Amino acid sequence: MKVQLLRASPRRFDEVWLDLPQGARVADALVAAGWSDDPEVVGHAVFGQRVDRASVLHEGDRLELLRPLQADPKQARRERVEEARRTQGRR
């Protein structure tokens, strides 16, 4: 079965397609790609849904390696709103 693996960092994006046997798990895919020891990975997802390393993969799955957020989304939004208010002359 064909499975897509993705990992991204602020300056790099990696994509690998693997041909794995039926019943392969997330851990098997990571080993096959050589990505099992990435210290920055905080989790895994298939099409955006969190999974663990024991989860079984299926034909056409997109396995995503998750990294920590670079910024708190709520704080980033507050900063954008505040900047927009400053540039528009509002308080």
Stockholm file with secondary structure:
# STOCKHOLM 1.0

chainA/1-91         MKVQLLRASPRRFDEVWLDLPQGARVADALVAAGWSDDPEVVGHAVFGQRVDRASVLHEGDRLELLRPLQADPKQARRERVEEARRTQGRR
#=GR chainA/1-91 SS CEEEEEEEETTEEEEEEEECCTTCBHHHHHHHHTCTTCTTCCEEEETTEEECTTCBCCTTCEEEEECCCSSCHHHHHHHHHHHHHHHTTCC
#=GC SS_cons        CEEEEEEEETTEEEEEEEECCTTCBHHHHHHHHTCTTCTTCCEEEETTEEECTTCBCCTTCEEEEECCCSSCHHHHHHHHHHHHHHHTTCC
//
